[in-house]
Amino acid sequence: MDTNKLREAIKQAKEASGKREFSQSVDMFINLKQLDLKKPEGKVEEFILLPKGRAKQAKICALIGPELKEQATKYCDQVILSDDFSKRTPRQNKVMARKNNFFIAQANIMPDIAKAFGKYLAPIGKMPNPKGGQIVPPKGNIEPTVSGLKQTVKLVNKGSPVIHCTIGNEKMSDEDLFANAIAIVERLKAKLPNGDQNLKNIVVKTTMGKSFKVM
């Protein structure tokens, strides 16, 4: 992949975004090739801490017992205590699943979390995952975990040959967006069985803007 073309695509996407009443995200679509998506080596599930941050931080929900209540209330966007799991309605759980990017879970109540929220989180790939450091001990310090997740993106191909992720938003500099994009591409190349040969092309666009392809 030509990194100069990736840098140019980011610049073009920002220039073509148009003026909106909100700050648009800058997204990257990575199209893959020569992968058997049914085999383990064809499946991607990676968590990337963006070196220049997300600009708009990821929202974190804590599914915990009383041991972590004080910390979670301080650092997380939403906190749901184990005593309240069974009191929640399906609608509340659907809204919770949609509005939060990542979930952290207290390790010793994982069976209760799976029972209460698995059917809402698992289908959309948001169950707390050890790969992302999202399973926390009941007496642990969750602040580093939460602060890291707020600047993290998840790469997953969900059984299709494309990965979609944000690299920031249009208020960020071209170079910061490029640094985030390269971090993602390099991690993906390290994960894929044939590295660069498994990358078909990359598309960069803002939320409402035109798409620019990098071959």
C-alpha positions in Angstrom: 0.0 0.0 0.0 1.2 3.5 -0.9 1.2 5.5 2.3 1.4 8.8 0.4 -1.8 7.9 -1.3 -3.4 7.2 2.1 -2.3 10.6 3.3 -3.7 12.2 0.2 -7.0 10.4 0.5 -7.4 11.7 4.1 -6.7 15.2 2.9 -9.2 14.9 0.0 -11.9 13.4 2.2 -11.7 16.3 4.7 -11.7 18.9 1.8 -14.8 17.3 0.3 -16.7 16.9 3.5 -18.7 20.1 3.2 -19.9 22.3 6.0 -22.2 20.7 8.5 -23.7 21.7 11.9 -21.7 18.9 13.5 -18.2 17.6 13.4 -18.1 14.7 11.1 -16.1 11.5 11.8 -13.4 10.4 9.4 -13.9 6.7 8.7 -11.7 4.1 7.0 -13.0 1.0 5.2 -10.4 -1.7 4.7 -11.4 -4.2 2.0 -9.7 -7.6 2.3 -8.9 -10.3 -0.2 -7.6 -13.9 -0.5 -9.0 -14.8 2.9 -11.1 -17.8 4.0 -13.5 -16.1 6.3 -14.6 -19.4 7.8 -11.2 -20.2 9.2 -9.7 -18.7 12.3 -6.9 -16.9 10.3 -9.6 -15.2 8.2 -11.3 -13.7 11.3 -10.2 -10.3 12.6 -10.9 -9.0 16.2 -8.4 -6.5 17.3 -8.4 -3.5 19.7 -6.3 -0.5 18.7 -5.4 2.3 21.0 -5.2 5.2 18.6 -1.9 7.1 19.0 -3.6 10.5 18.4 -6.9 9.6 20.1 -10.4 9.5 18.7 -11.3 13.2 19.1 -14.8 12.1 20.1 -14.1 9.7 22.9 -15.7 6.2 23.0 -18.5 5.9 25.5 -17.9 3.3 28.2 -20.6 1.4 30.3 -19.6 -0.5 33.4 -21.5 -3.7 34.4 -20.4 -4.2 38.0 -21.0 -5.0 41.6 -20.9 -2.6 44.5 -17.1 -3.1 44.9 -16.4 -0.9 41.8 -19.3 1.5 42.1 -17.3 4.6 43.3 -14.6 4.2 40.6 -17.1 3.4 37.8 -19.3 6.4 38.6 -16.2 8.6 38.4 -14.8 7.4 35.1 -17.5 5.7 33.1 -20.4 7.2 31.0 -22.9 4.7 32.4 -22.9 2.4 35.4 -25.3 -0.5 35.9 -25.0 -2.4 39.2 -25.6 -6.1 39.5 -28.6 -5.6 41.8 -30.3 -3.7 39.0 -29.7 -6.2 36.2 -33.0 -7.9 36.5 -35.0 -4.7 36.9 -34.2 -3.3 33.5 -36.6 -3.5 30.5 -35.6 -4.8 27.1 -36.0 -1.3 25.7 -33.5 0.1 28.3 -31.0 -2.6 27.4 -31.3 -2.0 23.7 -30.7 1.7 24.2 -27.7 0.9 26.4 -26.2 -1.4 23.9 -26.6 1.1 21.1 -25.3 4.2 22.8 -22.1 2.8 24.4 -19.0 1.8 22.4 -17.4 -0.5 24.9 -18.5 -2.4 28.1 -16.4 -3.3 31.1 -17.4 -6.2 33.3 -16.6 -7.2 36.8 -14.9 -10.6 36.5 -16.7 -12.5 39.3 -20.2 -11.6 38.0 -19.6 -12.5 34.3 -22.2 -15.3 34.3 -24.8 -12.8 35.5 -23.8 -10.3 32.9 -24.0 -12.9 30.1 -27.4 -13.9 31.3 -28.8 -10.4 31.6 -27.2 -8.7 28.6 -25.7 -11.3 26.3 -28.6 -11.3 23.8 -28.3 -7.5 23.5 -24.5 -7.2 23.3 -23.3 -10.4 21.6 -25.1 -10.0 18.3 -23.5 -6.5 17.8 -20.0 -7.6 19.0 -20.0 -5.6 22.2 -19.8 -8.2 24.9 -16.9 -7.4 27.3 -13.8 -8.9 25.8 -10.5 -9.9 27.6 -8.7 -8.9 24.4 -9.7 -5.3 25.1 -8.9 -5.5 28.8 -12.7 -5.2 29.5 -12.9 -7.9 32.2 -11.8 -6.2 35.5 -11.2 -7.7 39.0 -13.6 -6.6 41.8 -10.8 -4.8 43.6 -8.9 -3.5 40.6 -8.1 0.0 39.4 -10.3 0.6 36.4 -9.2 4.1 35.5 -6.3 3.0 33.1 -8.7 0.6 31.4 -11.4 3.1 30.9 -9.1 5.9 29.7 -7.5 3.5 27.2 -10.8 2.3 25.9 -12.0 5.9 25.4 -9.3 6.2 22.7 -9.6 2.7 21.2 -11.2 1.4 18.1 -12.2 -2.2 17.4 -11.3 -3.9 14.2 -13.7 -6.8 13.2 -14.7 -8.2 9.9 -17.9 -10.0 11.1 -17.7 -12.7 8.5 -17.3 -10.2 5.6 -14.2 -9.1 3.7 -14.4 -5.5 5.0 -13.4 -3.7 8.2 -14.9 -0.3 9.1 -13.5 1.9 11.8 -13.1 5.6 12.7 -9.7 7.2 12.6 -10.9 10.5 14.3 -12.9 13.5 13.1 -12.5 16.4 10.7 -11.3 18.8 13.3 -8.1 16.7 13.7 -5.1 17.5 11.6 -4.3 15.5 8.5 -1.1 14.2 10.1 -2.9 13.0 13.3 -5.5 11.2 11.2 -2.8 9.7 9.1 -0.9 8.5 12.2 -4.1 6.8 13.5 -4.7 5.2 10.0 -1.2 3.9 9.8 -1.4 2.4 13.3 -4.6 0.5 12.2 -3.1 -0.7 8.9 0.1 -1.9 10.5 -1.7 -3.8 13.2 -4.0 -5.4 10.6 -1.0 -6.4 8.4 0.6 -8.1 11.4 -2.6 -10.0 12.1 -3.5 -11.1 8.6 -1.9 -14.4 7.4 -0.3 -12.8 4.3 0.0 -9.2 5.6 -0.1 -6.6 2.9 -1.1 -9.2 0.3 -4.5 -9.5 2.1 -5.3 -5.8 1.6 -7.4 -5.2 -1.5 -7.9 -1.4 -1.0 -8.8 1.2 1.5 -11.6 3.8 1.3 -11.6 7.0 3.4 -14.6 9.3 3.9 -16.2 11.6 6.3 -19.7 10.9 7.7 -21.6 12.8 4.9 -18.8 13.2 2.4 -17.4 11.5 -0.7 -15.3 8.4 -0.7 -11.7 8.3 -1.7 -10.0 5.0 -2.6 -6.5 4.0 -1.9 -5.4 1.0 -4.1 
